[in-house]
Amino acid sequence: MSMSKASVILIVIVLLLISSKEAVSIQPGSRSILRAVSRENKAQADYAVDLNSTNFDVVLRNTPAAHAIVEFFAHWCPACRNYKPHYEKVARLFNGPDAVHPGIALITRVDCALKINNKLCDKFSVSHYPMLFWGPPSKFASGGWEPKEEKSEIHVIDDGRTAERLLNWINKQLGSSYGLDDGKFENEHLPSNISDPGQIARAVYDVEEATFFAFEIILEHKMIKPHTRASLIRFLQLLVAHHPSRRCRKGSAEVLVNFDDLSPPDIGLPDKQEAVSDDKGMPGNFQICGKEVPRGYWMFCRGSKNDTRGFSCGLWVVLHSLSVRIEDGESQFAFTAVCDFINNFFICEECRQHFYQMCSSVTTPFNTSREFALWLWSTHNKVNERLMKDEASLGTGDPKFPKIIWPPKELCSSCHLSSNQRENGAGKIVWNLNEVYKFLTGYYGKTLASLYKEKDRRLGDEVSDGAIADLVTSTSAVVVPVGAALAIALASCAFGALACFWRSQQKNRKPRRSWN
């Protein structure tokens, strides 16, 4: 027998011995077989979110959910193991991208048998397993609970031994009628946007979702071309300066600073196509609104059907929120940035053309932020008027959220002049524009950002005038208003270094023609 054949036979024998040894080495009750079974059982991920002392405060502080349930348990506890299927049935309704009722409650658990969680479980005076608490997420973060504590917003759930009883307890707290068999988009309790102005505060999470999806669409369809680069840069500058989410401002700044590396000016040339065809290094590698986004669901913009509202609603909220945050001197810049962005990157053709026509009909430059905010509001209502007719004839609208002329009287009665002041009985509303603008600034300004009041403040004035001047002069593709440049500079705590990098990376670009 030759040496080569002998070697092959020897290798085969060794492999058989190894596999045989592994097969017999896993004895019943061993840790190895438990791990294997555990991996098989966890093919379907748990719905409840596992927390520990390292992420407890962060997760609960940043969740968009209005309420939270925390289960303190021990993995060795038989009662806890038996309770888990019940807890998971309830968690399925509220947690994750496929949640039936997203944004209502975050269902979590903490394993007190792990040493890392000893102090955390002590803070909540855990006396038995499983022990469930209910309260506002922010009160759990950096908080605790004492048995004799009065006026605490954190409450022990005293009747949640089964999935049915736990859900009944939740329904009593919320005045709801959720059921364990509820299916997605079958929720009759979607909050109305018409009568409760406070609902817009939940949209701060939707503007993050919409910003992510807008840029995902741009990348998926490879829409960054030599003739569209400048318009995308302008819109990014607007986001860095005035996006209502600090996370999106920071992420947009990172994309903007690295834009030439991410999307070279000669990207459209034939010899450059292969280098960028796989989208490596494109803005998609940046988490434009943070690692928490996308969440996979909508809150304020959630429709009663899977194919209604969502992204289009979120994008409108983004645009309105920008319109009420700009300074007077930025109004024409914002108008150009928004119009060019929709014209170049919104791929619903009929909607894009309609918006383009309304942009093109503007012949006088905007001088104040009020003018631009009211123009965008009027434009949105014209879009709604067109869609109202289409949806009425085709039956494609959302029955729970039909298109309306906005804002309705329920949201802003002072915006509407009295009913006897209609124009020639034609049914057109006569608006009090001063009240409309006051409403827009409050609704899309302070109220929208109210959930971020404490955690989303802009950074202080640490940047020098020289860094701002560097940023303005280096961005020769467009004219950047001073207010926008300041916000761009303040968007990152290390922007002094970024500004120098920005200047070294930017190439001279000729201004592109805008709408006017």
CORKA-V130472 format. One record per backbone hydrogen bond with DSSP energy under -1.0 kcal/mol. NH is the residue of the N-H (numbers start at 1). CO is the residue of the C=O. Records with the same first field share a line. If there is no record, write none. Layout:
NH=CO, CO
This chain:
6=2
7=3
8=4
9=5
10=6
11=7
12=8
13=9
14=10
15=11
16=12
17=13
18=14
19=15
20=16
21=17
22=18
23=19
24=20
25=21
27=25
30=27
34=30
35=31
36=32
37=33
38=34
39=35
40=36
41=37
42=38
43=40
49=107
51=109
56=52
59=55
60=56
61=57
62=58
63=59
66=103
67=104
68=135
69=106
70=133
71=108
72=131
73=110
77=74
81=77
82=78
83=79
84=80
87=83
88=84
89=85
90=86
91=87
92=88
93=90
95=91
99=96
101=93
104=101
106=67
108=69
109=49
110=71
112=73
114=111
117=114
118=115
121=117
122=118
123=119
125=122
126=121
131=72
133=70
134=155
135=68
139=136
140=136
141=137
143=140
145=123
149=146
155=134
157=132
166=162
167=163
168=164
169=165
170=166
171=167
172=168
173=169
174=170
175=171
176=171
182=179
186=183
199=196
200=197
201=198
202=199
203=200
204=201
205=202
207=203
209=205
210=206
211=207
212=208
213=209
214=210
215=211
216=212
217=213
218=214
219=215
220=216
221=217
222=219
223=218
225=223
228=225
229=225
232=228
233=229
234=230
235=231
236=232
237=233
238=234
239=235
240=236
241=237
242=238
243=239
249=245
250=246
251=247
252=248
253=249
254=250
255=251
256=252
257=253
258=254
259=256
262=258
263=259
267=264
269=266
272=269
276=272
279=276
282=279
285=282
286=283
288=286
290=287
293=290
302=299
308=305
310=301
314=310
315=311
316=312
317=313
318=314
319=315
320=316
321=317
322=318
323=319
324=320
325=322
330=327
331=328
334=330
335=331
336=332
337=333
338=334
339=335
340=336
341=337
342=338
343=339
344=340
345=341
346=342
349=347
352=348
353=349
354=350
355=351
356=352
357=353
358=354
359=355
360=356
361=357
362=359
372=368
373=369
374=370
375=371
376=372
377=373
378=374
379=375
380=376
381=377
382=378
383=379
384=380
385=381
386=382
387=383
388=384
389=385
390=386
391=387
392=388
393=389
394=390
395=391
411=408
412=408
417=430
421=418
426=423
432=415
433=431
436=432
437=433
438=434
439=435
440=436
441=437
442=438
443=439
444=440
447=442
449=445
450=447
452=449
453=450
456=452
462=460
468=464
469=465
470=466
471=467
472=468
473=469
474=470
475=471
476=474
485=481
486=482
487=483
488=484
489=485
490=486
495=492
498=494
499=495
500=496
501=497
502=498
503=499
504=500
505=501
506=502
